[in-house]
Amino acid sequence: MKEDFYDILGLSKGATAAEVKKAYRKKAIEYHPDKNPGDKEAEEKFKKAAEAYEILSDPDKKARYDQYGHQAFEGGGFGGGGGMNMDDIFSQFGDIFGGGGFGGFSGFGGGGGGRQRRAKGSNLRIRVKLTLEEIANGVEKKIKVKRKIQAPGTTYKTCSTCNGSGQVTRITNTILGRMQTSSPCSACGGSGQMIDDRPAEADMQGLKATEETVSIKIPAGVEDGMQLKVSGKGNEAPGNGIAGDLIVAIEEQEHPDLQREGNNLHYDMYVSFSEAALGASREIDTVSGKVRIKIEEGVQSGKILRLRGKGIPSINGYGTGDLLVHVNVWTPKTLNKEQREFFEKMAKDDHFRPNPESGEKSFFEKVKDMFS
């Protein structure tokens, strides 16, 4: 089982943004690769801390994690940080120490003996429409994505402004003494490289537009508006940079018969007077196929039939919702002469008079049961 993000940073679930940042800074200093050269265990803990920080420092991701756990970010290559490598970490969280030199490794950024910053390509965003059946069972989608990649034949040279470090260091005299600060090189964007030669089809960054088919595995139980990430399938970065990510927004399509409420589904089933009085057997569609329902004779309008496990699976693995079938007895709006005579004759018959049993639940009690 994957380790809890709060436990990794030594925090409780209600931690504030400032507490999250402080806890990550402490862990990052302790396990930083420059401070623990060759120590694979320390490097792994460093990655775990960065992964936890990426989720807990983002209010939206933190809210989803608090509600769904790791399952909110997993499934077929998705992750809120699970695919992060060292370049991702140094690129995304290089400013965690405020840019000043710290402990000999200058806050991840490069300078002071640290690492060269690698530029990261921009993220791409797409919207994927899913049916209830696809959401219930999980699905793999092949989507055509227009993204930028490095054009073959593009060559680079070392940036003359920063000499390939990707950082520009400035020393300022203050009343407290000389202060040294480092910032990304504006000439090369922090990559440490500049274009030497590029083909005609490449843009000024040495990139060209292309269309690629990306396979996206979407786990069962996703919800409308949820965003998933495919690492490395955004635009590439020039030089030795790393590719951005593909952000996938989920759009749930309306079902003609079923209504979703969390992990439960609702279905309105209309029956005639005759079916309600005599009983019947009906076949209805569910997200997992057709099922046959037996309607007992004498069924009352408002009766709710619960089909357990026929709803939507929980995205965090906590079981599957139910299908709630709402029985509605259909009253005919027009009657012919023969039908009218029949009902007039039955109007005073004791069998046709409302006579609820003492154990019969009211409408409000049924609604309460449905939501409990």
C-alpha positions in Angstrom: 0.0 0.0 0.0 1.3 3.5 -0.9 2.5 5.6 2.0 0.2 8.4 3.2 1.4 11.8 2.0 0.7 13.4 5.4 2.8 10.7 7.1 5.7 11.2 4.6 5.9 14.9 5.6 5.1 14.2 9.3 1.9 16.2 9.3 -1.7 15.8 10.4 -4.6 15.9 7.9 -5.6 19.4 8.8 -2.2 20.9 8.1 -2.1 24.5 6.7 -0.3 25.5 3.5 2.5 27.1 5.5 2.9 23.9 7.6 3.1 21.8 4.4 5.8 24.0 2.9 7.8 24.1 6.1 7.6 20.3 6.5 8.6 19.7 2.9 11.6 22.2 3.2 12.8 20.3 6.3 12.6 16.9 4.5 14.1 18.2 1.3 17.1 19.5 3.2 17.5 16.3 5.1 17.4 14.0 2.0 18.8 16.3 -0.7 21.0 14.3 -3.2 23.8 16.9 -2.9 23.9 16.3 0.9 23.6 12.5 0.5 25.7 11.6 -2.5 25.2 8.0 -3.7 22.5 7.2 -1.0 19.7 5.6 -2.9 17.4 5.4 0.2 17.8 9.2 0.8 17.1 9.8 -2.9 13.9 7.8 -2.7 12.7 9.6 0.4 13.6 12.9 -1.3 11.3 11.9 -4.2 8.5 10.8 -1.9 8.6 14.1 -0.1 8.4 16.0 -3.4 5.5 13.9 -4.5 3.7 14.6 -1.3 4.4 18.3 -1.5 3.1 18.5 -5.1 -0.3 17.2 -4.0 -0.7 18.9 -0.5 0.6 22.3 -1.7 -2.2 22.5 -4.3 -5.6 23.3 -2.8 -7.6 21.4 -5.5 -5.3 18.3 -5.4 -5.3 18.3 -1.6 -9.1 18.4 -1.5 -9.3 15.4 -3.9 -6.6 13.5 -2.0 -8.4 14.1 1.3 -11.6 12.8 -0.2 -10.4 9.9 -2.4 -6.8 9.1 -1.3 -4.2 7.9 -3.8 -6.9 6.6 -6.1 -7.8 10.2 -7.2 -4.4 10.4 -9.0 -3.7 6.8 -10.1 -4.7 4.5 -12.9 -2.9 3.8 -16.1 0.0 6.3 -15.9 -1.9 9.0 -14.1 -0.4 10.5 -11.0 -0.3 13.6 -9.0 3.5 13.1 -8.8 3.9 9.3 -8.9 5.9 9.6 -12.1 8.1 12.4 -10.9 11.9 12.1 -11.6 14.7 14.3 -10.2 14.4 16.7 -13.1 10.7 17.2 -12.4 11.5 18.0 -8.8 14.3 20.5 -9.5 12.3 22.1 -12.2 9.1 22.5 -10.2 10.3 23.2 -6.7 13.5 25.0 -7.3 12.3 28.1 -5.4 11.3 26.3 -2.2 14.3 27.9 -0.3 13.7 31.4 -1.7 16.6 31.3 -4.2 19.3 32.0 -1.8 22.3 29.7 -1.2 21.5 27.1 1.4 23.7 24.4 2.8 25.9 24.3 -0.3 23.2 23.4 -2.8 21.3 26.7 -3.3 17.8 25.5 -3.0 17.8 23.0 -5.9 18.2 25.7 -8.4 21.8 25.5 -9.6 24.5 27.9 -8.4 26.6 27.3 -5.3 27.6 23.9 -6.6 24.0 22.7 -7.3 22.3 21.3 -10.3 21.6 22.9 -13.6 18.0 23.8 -14.0 16.2 22.0 -16.8 13.5 23.8 -18.6 10.1 22.1 -18.7 7.7 22.2 -21.7 4.2 23.6 -21.3 1.3 21.4 -20.3 -1.5 20.6 -22.7 -5.2 20.2 -21.7 -7.9 18.1 -23.3 -11.5 17.2 -22.4 -12.6 13.6 -22.7 -16.3 12.7 -22.8 -17.3 9.4 -21.1 -20.6 7.5 -20.9 -21.8 6.1 -17.6 -20.9 2.6 -18.9 -17.3 3.7 -19.5 -17.1 5.4 -16.1 -18.5 2.3 -14.4 -16.1 -0.2 -16.1 -13.0 1.9 -16.7 -11.9 2.5 -20.3 -8.8 3.1 -22.4 -9.1 6.0 -24.9 -6.8 6.7 -27.8 -6.8 10.4 -28.3 -5.1 12.4 -31.1 -3.1 15.2 -29.4 -1.3 18.1 -31.2 2.0 18.8 -29.4 5.3 20.3 -30.0 8.4 18.1 -30.2 12.1 18.9 -30.9 12.6 19.1 -34.7 15.2 16.6 -36.0 18.4 18.4 -37.0 18.2 21.1 -34.4 21.5 21.7 -32.7 22.3 23.7 -29.6 25.3 25.5 -28.1 26.2 26.6 -24.6 24.5 29.8 -23.5 27.2 32.5 -23.4 25.3 34.6 -20.8 25.3 31.9 -18.1 28.0 29.6 -19.5 25.6 26.7 -19.5 24.6 26.8 -15.8 21.1 28.1 -16.5 21.5 30.5 -13.6 22.7 34.1 -13.3 24.2 35.0 -9.9 24.1 38.6 -8.7 25.9 40.0 -5.7 24.4 43.0 -4.0 25.9 45.2 -1.3 23.5 45.8 1.6 23.7 47.2 5.1 23.9 43.6 6.3 26.8 42.8 4.0 27.1 41.2 0.5 24.0 39.3 -0.5 24.2 36.6 -3.3 21.0 35.7 -5.2 20.5 33.4 -8.2 17.8 33.4 -10.8 17.1 31.6 -14.1 19.0 33.0 -17.1 16.7 35.2 -19.2 18.7 34.6 -22.3 18.2 30.8 -22.4 15.2 30.4 -20.1 17.2 28.5 -17.5 18.1 25.6 -19.9 21.8 26.6 -20.3 21.6 26.1 -24.0 20.8 28.3 -27.1 19.9 27.2 -30.6 22.9 26.9 -32.9 21.1 25.6 -36.0 17.5 24.6 -36.8 15.6 23.2 -39.8 13.1 25.3 -41.8 10.1 23.7 -40.2 11.2 24.4 -36.6 10.1 27.5 -34.6 12.4 29.9 -32.8 12.8 27.3 -30.0 13.7 24.5 -32.3 10.3 22.8 -32.0 7.8 21.6 -34.6 4.1 20.8 -34.3 3.1 17.2 -34.7 0.0 15.0 -34.1 0.4 12.0 -31.8 -2.1 9.3 -30.7 -1.9 9.0 -26.9 -3.4 6.0 -25.1 -5.1 7.1 -21.9 -6.2 4.5 -19.3 -9.1 6.0 -17.3 -9.9 4.1 -14.0 -13.5 3.2 -13.1 -15.3 5.6 -10.9 -14.1 9.0 -12.1 -16.4 12.0 -11.8 -17.4 14.9 -14.0 -14.8 17.7 -13.7 -12.0 15.5 -12.3 -8.6 16.1 -13.9 -6.1 13.3 -14.5 -2.4 13.7 -15.7 -0.4 11.8 -18.3 3.2 12.6 -17.5 5.5 13.7 -20.4 2.8 14.0 -23.0 2.6 17.8 -23.2 4.9 20.0 -25.3 8.6 19.2 -25.2 11.1 21.8 -24.1 14.1 23.0 -26.1 17.6 21.6 -25.6 17.9 19.1 -22.8 14.6 20.1 -21.2 11.8 17.8 -20.1 8.4 17.5 -21.6 5.3 19.0 -20.0 2.2 16.9 -19.1 -1.1 16.2 -20.6 -4.0 17.2 -18.4 -7.2 15.2 -19.0 -10.5 16.8 -17.9 -13.3 14.3 -17.4 -16.8 15.2 -18.9 -19.6 12.8 -17.9 -22.2 12.4 -20.7 -25.9 12.4 -19.7 -27.5 8.9 -19.8 -31.0 8.6 -21.3 -32.4 6.5 -18.4 -30.0 6.6 -15.5 -29.2 9.5 -13.1 -26.0 9.4 -11.1 -25.8 10.5 -7.5 -22.3 9.8 -6.1 -21.7 6.1 -6.7 -25.5 5.3 -6.7 -27.7 5.3 -9.8 -31.4 6.1 -10.1 -33.9 4.7 -12.6 -37.6 5.7 -13.0 -39.7 2.7 -13.9 -43.3 3.3 -14.9 -45.9 0.5 -14.6 -49.5 0.3 -15.6 -52.5 -0.2 -13.2 -52.7 -3.7 -14.5 -49.0 -4.5 -13.9 -49.2 -2.9 -10.4 -52.2 -5.0 -9.5 -51.2 -8.3 -11.1 -47.4 -8.1 -10.8 -45.0 -8.2 -13.8 -41.5 -8.9 -14.9 -39.5 -6.1 -16.5 -36.0 -6.0 -18.2 -34.0 -2.7 -17.7 -30.6 -1.5 -18.8 -27.8 -1.0 -16.2 -24.2 0.1 -16.7 -23.1 -3.6 -16.5 -25.8 -5.0 -18.9 -29.5 -5.8 -18.8 -31.2 -7.2 -15.7 -34.7 -8.5 -15.2 -36.8 -7.2 -12.3 -39.8 -8.9 -10.7 -42.6 -6.6 -9.7 -44.7 -8.0 -6.9 -48.5 -7.8 -7.3 -50.0 -4.9 -5.4 -46.9 -2.8 -5.7 -47.4 0.8 -4.7 -46.3 3.9 -6.5 -43.1 5.3 -4.8 -41.7 1.8 -4.0 -37.9 1.7 -4.3 -36.2 -1.5 -5.4 -32.5 -1.6 -4.6 -30.2 -3.6 -6.8 -27.0 -3.8 -4.8 -23.7 -3.5 -6.6 -25.2 -2.3 -9.9 -24.0 1.3 -9.5 -20.6 3.0 -10.0 -17.4 1.6 -8.4 -15.7 3.9 -5.8 -12.6 5.4 -7.3 -10.7 4.8 -4.0 -11.7 1.1 -4.0 -14.4 1.2 -1.3 -17.0 -1.0 -3.0 -19.6 -0.3 -5.6 -22.8 1.8 -5.4 -26.4 0.5 -5.9 -29.0 1.0 -8.6 -32.2 2.4 -7.1 -35.3 1.6 -9.2 -38.2 4.0 -8.4 -41.6 2.4 -9.2 -44.2 4.9 -10.6 -47.7 3.6 -11.2 -48.9 5.3 -14.4 -52.4 6.8 -14.3 -54.1 6.8 -17.8 -55.1 10.3 -18.9 -58.0 9.3 -21.1 -60.4 6.4 -20.9 -62.8 4.9 -23.4 -66.5 4.1 -22.5 -65.8 0.5 -21.4 -62.8 1.5 -19.3 -64.7 4.3 -17.6 -67.6 2.0 -16.8 -65.2 -0.5 -15.2 -63.5 2.1 -12.9 -66.9 3.7 -12.0 -68.0 0.2 -11.0 -64.8 -0.4 -9.0 -64.8 3.1 -7.3 -66.8 1.8 -4.4 -65.2 -1.6 -4.2 -63.2 -2.2 -1.0 -60.2 -3.5 -2.9 -59.8 -0.2 -4.7 -60.0 2.0 -1.6 -56.7 3.3 -0.2 -55.9 1.2 2.8 -52.2 1.6 3.8 -51.0 -1.0 6.2 -49.5 0.1 9.6 -46.0 -0.9 8.5 -46.3 0.9 5.1 -43.6 3.6 5.0 -44.5 7.2 4.0 -42.9 9.0 1.1 -40.6 10.9 3.4 -39.5 7.7 5.2 -38.7 6.2 1.8 -36.6 9.2 0.9 -34.8 9.0 4.2 -34.0 5.3 3.6 -32.8 6.1 0.2 -30.2 8.5 1.4 -29.1 6.6 4.5 
